[in-house]
């Protein structure tokens, strides 16, 4: 289990802002992390993006593909930034916003 510091890090805060589908709408392979939580694309150790440990006992360790993670992060930054004083004043001062922006770039080369 991650330390309290890991669970309060900007990266963890950013991952927590990614809206996940309801567990009841998922296939068992999506719940297990064998396929993308959003699009159901099969994942490998090389392609899976770890979306962080969740408090939901049915969906403890969700994973996703890069394109879906980028889309979810973009949606999350659009939700987060307008309501965040740091993002509104000077975006680089917001560690969570910066972490979300980094997530919009995962898997790109």
C-alpha positions, 0 to 999 in steps of 0.5 A: 500500500502506498505511503501517506505521502504517495497518496497526497502527491500531486501525481496521485491528486491528478490521477484521483481527478480522472473520472472512471466509469461505474464498476457496474458498467465494466467487464471483468477484464477491465476491473482486473486491469487486463484491458483499458478501463474506458475503451476495453483495449487489451493491455500489456505490461508495456502499454498499461498506464497505472491510474493509481490505487483507489479506495473502491474495493471493486476497482482497486488498481485501474489501468488504461491505454495511453490515448484514453488516459490522455483524453481523461487527463485533458477533461480533468484539467478542463474541470480543475483549472477554472476552479483552482486559484493557483491555475487561474493566477499562474498555472505552473504554480499548481502541482496538480494541474502540472501533473494533469498536463503531464498525463495528457502527454503519456505514451507520446514519442 
